[in-house]
Amino acid sequence: METNISTNQLLPTLQVLPRADKLRIAQFLISQVAQEEGIDSSSVTGNNLDWKRDETSSAANTLLNLLAEEKQSGT
């Protein structure tokens, strides 16, 4: 997919978004990358990741673990 906006233009806009929107965008991007890598997107967008405020760090660690497991299994 081609885009006309650069990362340098996008980042300042993302920085001013409310926390909930940032998390929604992060979840979207993670889902997109998982799909591109051939990983079942339900494993990274379903109940395996909890995007509650207090658990964001835990969710990131869970994602990293899921991605590592998928990479090791070769799927």
C-alpha contacts under 8 A as a table, 3 or more apart, distances in Angstrom:
res1	aa1	res2	aa2	distance
3	T	6	S	7.80
5	I	9	Q	6.33
5	I	10	L	6.78
6	S	9	Q	5.20
6	S	10	L	6.25
7	T	10	L	4.93
7	T	11	L	5.96
8	N	11	L	5.73
8	N	12	P	7.35
9	Q	12	P	6.43
9	Q	13	T	7.25
10	L	13	T	5.38
10	L	14	L	6.31
11	L	14	L	5.05
11	L	15	Q	6.19
12	P	15	Q	5.11
12	P	16	V	6.83
13	T	16	V	5.70
13	T	17	L	6.93
14	L	17	L	5.41
14	L	22	K	7.02
17	L	21	D	6.16
17	L	22	K	6.28
18	P	21	D	5.43
18	P	22	K	6.39
19	R	22	K	5.04
19	R	23	L	6.24
20	A	23	L	5.17
20	A	24	R	6.18
21	D	24	R	4.95
21	D	25	I	6.13
22	K	25	I	5.13
22	K	26	A	6.10
23	L	26	A	4.94
23	L	27	Q	6.08
23	L	51	W	7.06
24	R	27	Q	5.14
24	R	28	F	6.19
25	I	28	F	4.97
25	I	29	L	6.13
26	A	29	L	5.13
26	A	30	I	6.06
27	Q	30	I	5.11
27	Q	31	S	6.11
27	Q	45	T	6.96
28	F	31	S	5.13
28	F	32	Q	6.23
29	L	32	Q	4.98
29	L	33	V	6.18
30	I	33	V	5.18
30	I	34	A	6.05
30	I	44	V	7.41
31	S	34	A	5.07
31	S	35	Q	6.10
31	S	41	S	5.63
31	S	44	V	6.56
31	S	45	T	6.55
32	Q	35	Q	5.10
32	Q	36	E	6.21
33	V	36	E	5.00
33	V	37	E	6.14
34	A	37	E	5.03
34	A	38	G	6.18
34	A	39	I	4.93
34	A	40	D	6.97
34	A	41	S	5.93
34	A	44	V	7.55
35	Q	38	G	5.02
35	Q	39	I	5.56
35	Q	40	D	6.75
35	Q	41	S	5.98
36	E	39	I	7.55
38	G	75	T	7.14
39	I	43	S	7.73
39	I	67	L	8.00
39	I	70	E	7.03
39	I	75	T	7.09
40	D	43	S	5.66
40	D	44	V	7.51
41	S	44	V	5.38
41	S	45	T	6.03
42	S	45	T	5.01
42	S	46	G	5.03
43	S	46	G	5.86
43	S	47	N	7.80
43	S	48	N	6.27
43	S	66	L	7.68
44	V	48	N	6.28
44	V	49	L	6.24
44	V	63	L	6.43
44	V	66	L	7.58
45	T	48	N	7.05
45	T	49	L	6.34
46	G	49	L	6.30
47	N	50	D	6.50
48	N	59	A	7.95
48	N	62	T	7.33
49	L	59	A	5.03
49	L	60	A	7.94
49	L	62	T	6.67
49	L	63	L	7.12
50	D	55	E	6.55
50	D	56	T	7.18
50	D	58	S	7.99
50	D	59	A	5.72
51	W	55	E	6.37
51	W	56	T	5.57
51	W	59	A	6.51
52	K	55	E	5.32
52	K	56	T	6.22
53	R	56	T	5.72
54	D	57	S	7.75
55	E	58	S	5.08
55	E	59	A	6.09
56	T	59	A	4.97
56	T	60	A	6.24
57	S	60	A	5.10
57	S	61	N	6.31
58	S	61	N	5.10
58	S	62	T	6.11
59	A	62	T	4.94
59	A	63	L	6.15
60	A	63	L	5.07
60	A	64	L	6.26
61	N	64	L	5.08
61	N	65	N	6.18
62	T	65	N	5.07
62	T	66	L	6.12
63	L	66	L	5.05
63	L	67	L	6.09
64	L	67	L	5.17
64	L	68	A	6.09
65	N	68	A	5.06
65	N	69	E	6.10
66	L	69	E	5.09
66	L	70	E	6.15
67	L	70	E	5.09
67	L	71	K	6.10
68	A	71	K	5.09
68	A	72	Q	6.14
69	E	72	Q	5.14
69	E	73	S	6.14
70	E	73	S	5.18
70	E	74	G	6.22
70	E	75	T	5.80
71	K	74	G	5.14
71	K	75	T	6.56
72	Q	75	T	7.99
